[in-house]
């Protein structure tokens, strides 16, 4: 099975990434994909995204009402914090996947994990996508995706291991290029190889997402450069995921804490969408949905909701 190919871009509009296909549904250029974040982590860096057993169903309902296409359920904080073993991670995420599948059968579900055992349990519960934010640390995870017919996210951490922060991270650039291009070259090479492995194992190419993974194994300078060079990641040929929401790249750029990073997140989202990214992991679903739809209309991929001005 081959990935669907988007139509040619209008003059002056950057090429868009390949459409996404999950569970037999294809999201083309006219439907940018919003991946809503639902964390079952009591220590998530963004307090408003911490949901308990008693609040998670309402959070999912709200995400659906606000226009989410895909739900990303996480059970372990990405950064440093208390240890969470596999059994606890499964206990946090699998019941949510089961309830979402029962209560919202049409909603696509992703699980944010780097562990193959958790991925397998999530697949048994009805997950559609495995969001491996730690770049294949457990090589068995992509095998689960292939065995179960699920999608998988290929990410880049520059060799960083799960739940570690970057420390004086550098990337060597090819001679004669911008020194910051080293991170772009490493990202493209890593994601190209990871995506090829997933496809070789049997994952649908249109269900293999590539994510430059800003912040992970990177300085803020690296992340900003990757954002402006999004077309190079688009050129890999798979759906491009951008996880920008309230991240440190936004906070350090603007000097703001997580709860004040919405405007910066939406600005970065608009730039990435204009440059061709297709899937956006977001805490603020309604605002992200509106931003993406506006950019899609400017790109000529989505018609305006109405067009009566100047025609009456």
PyMOL commands that set and color helices and strands:
alter all, ss='L'
color gray80, all
select helices_A, chain A and resi 47-49+56-65+86-103+116-125+140-148+181-201+205-207+220-228+230-234+248-254+258-260+262-274+285-298
alter helices_A, ss='H'
color red, helices_A
select strands_A, chain A and resi 20-22+25-27+33-39+70-74+108-112+129-131+151-154+208-211+240-243+279-282
alter strands_A, ss='S'
color yellow, strands_A
deselect
rebuild
show_as cartoon
